[in-house]
């Protein structure tokens, strides 16, 4: 399957304990950095993963901050970046 543009989806969304970031991007294998921002634009979390040869990458996120603490309930914005460019999604953390 050939992806013509990058697509990032977080599911389940909203989530309570954990969500999965699923990225589908053209170009195949490669490293991906995902950065989470709160509504004010402050970086609150980061994670990294690798796209497979087919251009698909999956990584769980449990709503934890950079320091390992649990983030408060709210809306967060995630941007995944790599050789494919960038893809974005919005995810809601519930209790």
Residue pairs with C-beta under 8 A, 6 or more apart in sequence:
1 54
2 26
3 24
3 25
3 26
3 55
4 26
5 26
6 23
6 24
6 25
6 26
6 80
6 84
6 85
6 86
6 87
7 23
7 24
7 25
7 87
8 21
8 22
8 23
8 78
8 80
8 87
8 88
8 89
9 21
9 22
9 89
10 19
10 20
10 21
10 22
10 61
10 78
10 89
10 90
10 91
11 19
11 20
11 22
12 19
13 19
13 89
13 91
13 92
14 91
14 92
14 93
14 94
15 63
15 91
15 92
15 93
15 94
16 93
16 94
16 95
17 62
17 63
18 60
18 61
18 62
18 63
19 60
19 61
19 63
19 91
20 58
20 59
20 60
20 61
21 34
21 47
21 49
21 57
21 58
21 59
21 60
21 61
21 78
21 80
21 89
22 56
22 57
22 58
23 32
23 49
23 51
23 56
23 57
23 58
23 80
23 87
24 55
24 56
25 32
25 51
25 55
25 57
25 82
25 84
25 85
25 87
26 55
26 84
27 51
27 55
27 83
27 84
28 51
28 52
28 53
28 54
28 55
29 50
29 51
29 52
29 53
29 55
30 50
30 51
30 82
30 83
30 84
31 48
31 49
31 50
31 51
31 82
32 48
32 49
32 50
32 51
32 57
32 80
32 81
32 82
33 46
33 47
33 48
33 80
33 81
33 82
34 46
34 47
34 48
34 49
34 59
34 61
34 78
34 79
34 80
34 81
35 43
35 45
35 46
35 78
35 79
35 81
36 43
36 44
36 45
36 46
36 61
36 76
36 77
36 78
37 43
37 44
37 76
37 77
37 78
37 79
38 44
38 71
38 74
38 76
38 77
39 74
39 75
39 77
43 66
44 65
44 66
44 71
44 76
45 61
45 64
45 65
45 66
45 71
45 76
46 66
47 59
47 61
48 59
49 57
49 58
49 59
50 57
51 57
51 82
51 84
55 84
61 78
61 91
63 70
63 71
63 93
64 70
64 71
65 71
71 93
72 93
73 93
73 94
73 95
74 92
74 93
75 90
75 91
75 92
75 93
76 90
76 91
76 92
76 93
77 88
77 89
77 90
77 91
78 88
78 89
78 90
78 91
79 86
79 87
79 88
80 86
80 87
80 88
